[in-house]
């Protein structure tokens, strides 16, 4: 039996949780810093919704916005400034490679739930929301969705994602940066377990005016593998295989290497102004949205 839109929505976001999300809004530190009363407004010359202030006229300003009443009283030229609403672009890039469709709880379901919650917060605040799924480059796209009534498009998009192929973060971020020169919030959700590393992937984003969040999601079995004995381990993405004898010493070395890798990713991001977030799928995903995102300043 085919799943209905309602059942698809309930799988990702419960009605009770959506009610809690109704109280949240995104905060863009780079783009809308210093705006009045938390609104996404900016002072610009020209017509807009609300008068803001005056400033002295300088050569080249639009004469249509001179205040001639002030000139008649003071014989000085002042330009009217207005508060103008700006769109906030909220972009989510989801890793849809084979390694993400693994673990218990599944990383794929976990990341889709987080993406759905992010999208919902954006839509209820009339932000422009775009979702992308990548493996060997960008593979699926839903761009420029706006307004709560289009949440069904988000759910349909997330429900159709197929987890296949190997990971190529640089190819995906290069494609994204070429398509999106405008400022906005960008959240990349992945396990970042790419043999080629992550540096080249982020490099394409650093020259753009994005608030970048790198969210690393691992399963409990990746953090602390329940393995022992003689095993043949196969890479889920490229079928690379190795025969190993799993001992406590080997597991300790694995966990040490994993911590070093995640720590290196965090340090790389922090030094370059990228907001790094780490979570295990054992952590309730609603806690990530309602608590962790608040603490990191992504939502308020």
Buried (B, 14 or more C-beta within 10 A) or exposed (E): EEEEEEEBBBBBBEEEBBEEBEEBBBBBEEBBEEBEEEEBBBBEBEEBEEEBEEEEBEEEBEEEBBBEEBEEEEEEBBBBBBBBEBBBBBBBBBBBBBBBBBBEBBBBBBBBBBBBBBBBBBBBBBBBBBBBBBBBBBBBBBEEBBEEEBBEBBBEBBBEBEBEBBBBBBBBBBBBBEBBEEBBBBBBBBBBBBEEBBEBBBBBBEEBEBBBBBBBBBBBBBBEBEBEEEEEEEBBBEEEEEEEEBEEEBBEEBEEEBEEBBEEBBEBBEEEEBBBBBBBBBBBBBEBBBEBBEEBEBBE
